[in-house]
Amino acid sequence: MVPTYVFYFKIAYTNTTKYYTINANVTITEFLEDIVIRIRNDFNIEPEVNIEIVEAGQYNNIYGHDAEVAPQLEPSNRTVRQVYGRTYKQIPAFYIR
């Protein structure tokens, strides 16, 4: 059985949300590639529109106090389990912008 996590996604500054089940063994790079495809399909976002994924909860970030404008999640060879496995006490959330 493949270990999975359920992550919550919200389009920034809207009430539009979706939960996605993520394979815990994929890299962050693979996670971002897969999730952008799902988001484009589920939210009908055109291919030419840039999509950024931002980890929620980054208040008082380098761009101000608004978590939606925090730096985007960067590709990495670390796995989803390595990044979120130890702190998986609540459902990790992400903004889509």
Number of C-alpha atoms within 10 A of each C-alpha: 3 7 10 15 17 15 15 16 22 20 17 17 10 9 8 11 14 13 12 14 12 18 17 20 16 18 19 21 16 17 18 19 12 13 17 18 13 14 17 14 12 10 12 9 15 10 11 6 9 9 18 16 22 23 18 19 15 16 14 12 14 11 12 12 12 13 19 25 19 21 15 17 14 11 13 14 11 14 18 21 20 15 14 14 12 8 11 11 8 8 13 16 15 23 23 21 16
